[in-house]
């Protein structure tokens, strides 16, 4: 599944062919999608016109909330618990049937939510405000939050990458934390995109800061000591945004 400015699309052959699945959709620009753990017939789509839910694999959609949203995430162990946000941060314990706005220290644009896969009470959200990237952490499912990261030039960072084997190891841009976000080290000249799901030594990244184009997808097999280029892409319409995110 993927979403764009035209709605939601679906492929059952690895992306070789796709079909649009916009039944009941209004003109919704989709910015994030999440498939529910355990039951993959349930899909959430977040975008400019709110949060949408499908219970039949994307064939039909219902609007849950009319609120500008950039991200939606499911709790990997408690799949009916979902978090979604844009200008505010919301939480639902029943798969979106009911929801509540939860503690949110600043009014700004929320751009990512990350959940510790082992201790799902531990959450992180990322926001960008006036050229500064901020990351907040909660240890109680989002009831309260504390600031754990702040750095200028938010264009240098993308999503929060959690090591799935050692989830106290986090990455944001060129920074790494080994203690769940309490302290950070600025050690890379790359922007870390993802950690391999079965090998913590394998990292994927793209090069440079905002002033450099992000055209390469690179891999490290030695926990970021060295990187090699896997592929390069130079034909995007926005030269600074050719490679934005990476998924397994």
C-alpha positions as a printed Julia matrix, in Angstrom:
248×3 Matrix{Float64}:
   0.0    0.0     0.0
   1.12   3.55   -0.61
  -0.5    6.94   -0.55
   0.1   10.16   -2.43
  -1.74  13.33   -3.47
  -4.27  11.2    -5.38
  -5.22   8.85   -2.54
  -4.37   5.22   -1.74
  -2.93   2.59   -4.08
  -2.55  -1.16   -3.67
  -0.33  -3.79   -5.24
  -0.36  -7.56   -4.77
   2.7   -8.28   -6.92
   5.44  -6.28   -5.24
   4.61  -3.05   -7.01
   4.8   -4.3   -10.61
   1.22  -3.13  -11.05
  -1.03  -1.04   -8.82
  -4.67  -0.13   -8.51
  -6.28   2.84   -6.84
  -8.47   2.1    -3.81
 -10.34   5.27   -2.99
 -13.92   4.11   -2.3
 -15.54   6.64    0.07
 -12.47   8.87   -0.06
 -12.86  12.58   -0.43
 -10.0   14.53   -1.99
  -7.48  13.37    0.6
  -3.72  13.81    0.29
  -2.25  10.75    2.03
   1.0   11.32    3.94
   1.33   8.09    5.96
  -0.15   4.59    6.14
  -0.09   1.78    8.68
  -1.26  -1.83    8.42
  -2.55  -3.22   11.7
  -0.37  -5.93   13.25
  -1.99  -9.38   13.33
  -4.98  -8.38   11.18
  -3.69  -6.97    7.91
  -7.19  -6.36    6.56
  -7.27  -3.27    8.78
  -5.38  -0.31    7.35
  -5.05   3.29    8.48
  -4.29   6.21    6.17
  -3.36   9.67    7.5
  -3.39  12.83    5.45
  -4.48  16.39    4.99
  -8.18  15.58    5.47
  -7.74  13.35    8.51
  -7.47   9.7     9.49
  -9.13   7.0     7.41
  -9.7    3.33    8.28
 -10.37   0.28    6.13
 -11.44  -3.09    7.52
 -11.42  -4.93    4.17
  -7.87  -4.56    2.92
  -8.37  -1.09    1.49
 -11.47  -1.76   -0.59
 -13.58   0.72    1.39
 -12.66   3.53    3.78
 -14.31   5.41    6.64
 -13.18   8.76    7.97
 -12.33   8.61   11.69
 -11.27  12.19   12.35
 -11.1   15.39   10.29
  -7.75  16.75   11.41
  -4.55  17.53    9.48
  -2.28  14.51   10.05
   1.21  13.53    8.96
   1.76  10.2    10.71
  -0.09   7.17   12.1
   1.45   4.28   14.07
   0.07   1.11   15.69
   1.36  -0.29   18.95
   3.09  -3.51   17.79
   1.97  -5.52   20.85
  -1.43  -3.96   21.47
  -2.67  -3.51   17.94
  -5.87  -1.65   18.86
  -3.76   1.16   20.34
  -2.93   3.68   17.62
  -1.24   7.08   17.68
  -1.66   9.73   15.02
  -0.62  13.34   14.76
  -0.05  16.46   12.73
  -0.78  19.73   14.49
  -1.83  17.74   17.57
  -1.09  14.27   18.94
  -3.98  11.8    19.32
  -4.37   8.34   20.84
  -6.96   5.6    20.51
  -7.18   2.39   22.56
  -9.93   0.81   20.43
  -8.62   0.98   16.89
  -9.99   4.44   16.21
 -13.59   4.0    17.41
 -12.83   6.63   20.05
  -9.79   8.87   20.49
  -8.37  11.6    22.66
  -5.85  14.4    22.32
  -2.89  13.62   24.6
  -0.18  15.71   26.24
   1.65  17.81   23.67
   4.18  20.36   24.94
   4.36  22.61   21.85
   2.04  23.62   19.06
   3.94  22.75   15.91
   4.16  20.19   13.14
   4.59  16.62   14.34
   6.54  14.67   11.72
   7.2   11.21   13.21
   6.14   8.82   15.95
   8.29   5.86   17.04
   7.35   3.06   19.46
   9.77   0.83   21.34
   8.93  -2.66   20.01
   9.74  -4.41   23.31
   8.46  -1.9    25.86
   5.54  -0.33   24.04
   4.87   2.1    26.85
   7.96   3.96   25.57
   7.16   6.38   22.75
   8.98   9.12   20.86
   7.66  11.87   18.67
   9.56  14.26   16.43
   8.52  17.79   15.61
  10.03  20.58   13.55
   9.59  24.17   14.7
  11.33  27.27   13.34
  14.22  25.31   11.84
  14.79  23.18   14.95
  14.23  19.43   15.31
  12.85  18.34   18.69
  12.26  14.82   19.99
  10.09  14.11   23.02
   9.92  10.83   24.94
   7.14   9.23   26.98
   7.39   6.18   29.23
   3.66   5.94   30.0
   1.98   5.44   26.61
   1.92   9.17   25.91
   0.37  10.54   29.1
   3.41  12.74   29.8
   6.48  13.74   27.77
  10.02  15.05   28.24
  12.36  16.69   25.74
  15.33  14.42   24.91
  16.75  15.93   21.69
  17.07  19.4    20.18
  19.16  20.5    17.21
  19.06  23.2    14.55
  18.46  22.56   10.83
  15.53  20.19   10.8
  16.09  19.45    7.1
  19.07  17.32    8.09
  16.86  14.73    9.77
  14.1   12.42    8.7
  12.41   9.78   10.82
  13.42   8.31   14.16
  15.03   4.93   13.43
  14.9    2.38   16.26
  17.17  -0.66   16.31
  14.6   -3.48   16.51
  17.04  -5.83   18.27
  18.39  -3.24   20.73
  15.55  -0.7    20.88
  17.38   1.61   23.29
  19.58   2.43   20.28
  18.01   5.26   18.29
  19.08   7.22   15.22
  17.98  10.65   14.03
  19.91  12.01   11.06
  23.62  11.82   11.87
  22.99  11.34   15.61
  22.87   8.1    17.61
  21.66   7.38   21.15
  22.52   4.19   23.02
  20.35   4.86   26.08
  16.85   5.42   24.78
  17.38   9.04   23.85
  18.79  10.31   27.15
  22.14  11.19   25.54
  23.18  11.55   21.9
  26.41  11.47   19.92
  26.99  13.27   16.63
  29.09  10.67   14.82
  27.93  10.24   11.22
  28.36  12.29    8.08
  25.3   10.45    6.72
  21.61  10.53    7.55
  20.61   7.15    8.94
  17.39   5.87    7.35
  16.95   2.4     8.86
  18.48  -0.49   10.79
  18.38  -4.02    9.41
  15.67  -5.99   11.27
  17.95  -8.98   12.01
  21.44  -7.43   12.2
  22.12  -4.28   14.19
  25.48  -3.8    12.46
  23.79  -3.13    9.12
  22.66   0.48    8.71
  21.14   2.21    5.7
  21.7    5.89    5.05
  21.67   8.71    2.54
  24.41  11.28    2.19
  24.82  14.86    3.22
  22.97  17.68    4.91
  20.22  19.82    3.44
  22.78  21.7     1.38
  23.76  18.45   -0.37
  21.43  16.47   -2.59
  20.2   13.16   -1.19
  20.72  10.95   -4.22
  22.5    7.91   -2.81
  21.27   4.95   -0.82
  24.21   3.63    1.2
  24.81   0.64    3.48
  27.17  -0.01    6.36
  27.99  -3.53    7.55
  30.14  -2.4    10.49
  27.72  -0.29   12.6
  28.42   2.89   10.68
  32.21   2.81   10.55
  32.21   2.66    6.74
  29.52   2.96    4.08
  29.24   1.88    0.48
  26.8    3.08   -2.18
  24.02   0.65   -3.14
  22.27   2.83   -5.68
  21.99   6.41   -6.86
  19.0    8.34   -8.11
  19.27  11.7    -9.86
  16.02  12.19  -11.73
  13.62  13.42   -9.09
  11.67  16.66   -9.49
  13.07  17.99   -6.19
  16.86  17.5    -6.2
  17.2   17.7    -2.41
  14.49  15.11   -1.75
  15.22  12.22   -4.1
  15.64   9.66   -1.3
  13.42  10.36    1.69
  12.71   7.12    3.57
  13.52   3.41    3.51
  11.39   0.37    4.4
  11.81  -3.38    4.84
